[in-house]
Amino acid sequence: MYRYDQHDHQIIQERIAQYRDQVRRRLSGELTEDEFRVLRLQNGLYMQRHAYMLRIAIPYGMLSSTQVRKFAHIARKYDRGYGHFTTRQNIQFNWIDLEETPDILAELASVEMHAIQTSGNCMRNITSDEFAGVAADEVIDPRPYAEILRQWTTFHPEFAYLPRKFKIAINGSKEDRAAIAVHDIGLTVVHDGQGEVGFRVMVGGGMGRTPILGSVIREFLPWKDVMTYLEAILRIYNQHGRRDNIYKARIKILVKAIGAEEFARQVEEEWQDIKDGPATLTQEELTRVASYFSTPDYATLPASDAGFELHKTENKAFSNWVKRNVKPHKVPGYAAVVLSLKKPGVPPGDANAEQLDFIAGLADRYSFGEVRVTHEQNLVLSDVKQSELVTLWQEAKAHGLATPNIGLLTDMICCPGGDFCSLANAKSIPIALDIADRFSNLDYLYDIGDIELNMSGCINACGHHHVGNIGILGVDKDGSEWYQVSIGGAQGNESSIGKIIGPSFSAGQMPEVIERIIQVYIRDRTEDERFIDTARRLGIAPFKEYVYASPIKTTEPHGEDACA
Amino acid sequence: MREIIKDKVIVQDDWTVLRLAEGEAPDAVEVPAGKVIVPLKVWQLQRDSLAKRGDIAVWFASDEQAKELKEDIARFSLIAVDFPKFADGRGYSIAYNLRSRFAYTGELRAIGDVLRDQLFYMQRVGFNAFATREDKNIHDALKGLTDFSEKYQTSWDEKSPLFRREHRDGAQA
């Protein structure tokens, strides 16, 4: 993975000094809270319900075991013993003292990490495919470009005070695992007719109050032009994006207002001025950065391991785990392993300090010392020998990291919600836990099969509810918490936005609501049809009809019953 | 007279900024004598009379575009860009365009809600003068110009990205 050189180190050190002084001036009163808020947000520090939350950048989701151990240390020393992995491949600590944040940044810098631009109206951490470099369906490894763009976005002077936050995702595989269609800019690495490498550029996707899938504004952008072209996009957005209404300030609203074609025309015009200028990427720099993502020292192995195959047939629990949590690898004899952070009873995406240390050890023993974070809030060991899967599974299981549920209903995406977040209208984690509890029978889960259940505690959609096959959105009605349900959303190559099925429900009704939706699927599915296929074929009508057919008992006696 | 930061030092400055009061029309407002920085709109609407004076500068509101002054840019030795709120970042692109696209070489001054923690970025996109907010200590603000000694990407101040300027090592084989 990428390693800092002296320039990277110097910039991070200067940033810590700058930030330390900003904190000092805030504490002394030289900076007002209004002035400081913008500065601390650009450093990932949010004021939450109970304490400050610090969001640390994990560029394109890649971590070394050393960095994971540092998280464990931060969790113990500065937080309450755990961290929370997010849908943008970052990690958050929820119980942070302002006075200690400069020291935490210094700790992070010692392992080549930071919290720069993890919040605020600026270009955020760049996300990518968690299987980059190892995926069997990869066309081009996107990580060198992601790192080059990380450096380009870091402290970009012109685009630090945009109308709103700005998120870039990049995918290099046939299947999109980076949710590019719901990003401000979504890049796909592609080849043109002559075999040249470049990007298909999507712009204006997003979730929140107005979910929109991005529009392709350029089918092929040569790789060397990526920074100048993005600069043109950002310059148009910085000047013309709306600033009068926070809910209409994302680039998607601008693109929608003037149309993707007109937006593309303006970008092309802007680009002509800087195209082929000094910001053009060089082959030398691409080669340098790419050298950090070279192939690890793989052993030459048979395509399939006899011991592994034997264990699969003899051990059902192991074979279930392999079926759900082990992914194909482009190198014979290897596999990528997903460690589930969706154990029943634990908030989705949470890992405690002991687990973090343990995961770092697993990475060192089984996977070249690297860990990836998925935007579904799980972790990946990307380079495991098939012959070692059994022992890895046994170890992971003993630490609660081998729940065999990847891609199943209990592998929910979920934001921290009202328990932590001051933006949230409603709690999300307790509802996720209740639903997971209702669907604890593994055979039933396997029968249901592939399904994405995504939940957000408010319209900001950190839990990606719009693109969940089933989406749950927490809403506030007259001071109490309600949940709106949508069906038919999807991420990936066939991205779509879910449709709301009807009036919202109370928290206590939610497990039964999900149960009823699943019953309709099981009743109406054809053979081998996934939930999303059935939902697409039938639309929301049969789900709606069945869910609202009879009153749903709620475990909470108070409040209005949606079916009453 | 007030103090501003210009070319990295604190200097006395005798320009005044004309801001229209509510209801004042840019075509009718009377531009006082002396060195005045007038709104772009006032310049555009009173160009004939103002063009005769040698002591006029213009300032851009954050929703105006650099290209609106395209034909006249070379006439001015001072152009200002207003930051109504420090978190309104449009002024950065106005400055960049004035410098890069329209080759403006005179004094480019940030006015309005101009604070220490934004000066480094402002300097990078082409500002060389800063009328920092008067309730803040300008000597303190001056320190904001030197927060960083290295930068990754190009802007007005740095024509070459880090990867073209410095030798950077790749992974050790």
Interface residues (C-beta under 8 A of the other chain):
Chain A: R3 D5 H7 Q10 I11 E14 R15 A17 Q18 Q22 E30 L31 E35 V38 L39 N121 Q151 W152 T154 F155 H156 P157 E158 F159 A160 Y161 L162 M227 R235 N238 Q239 R243 D273 G277 P278 A279 T282 E284 E285 T287 R288 V289 S291 Y292 S294
Chain B: Q65 F86 A87 D88 G89 R90 Y92 S93 I94 Y96 S100 R101 L115 D117 Q118 F120 Y121 M122 R124 V125 D140 D147 F148 S149 E150 K151 Y152 Q153 T154 S155 K159 S160 P161 L162 F163 R164 E166 R168 D169 G170 A171
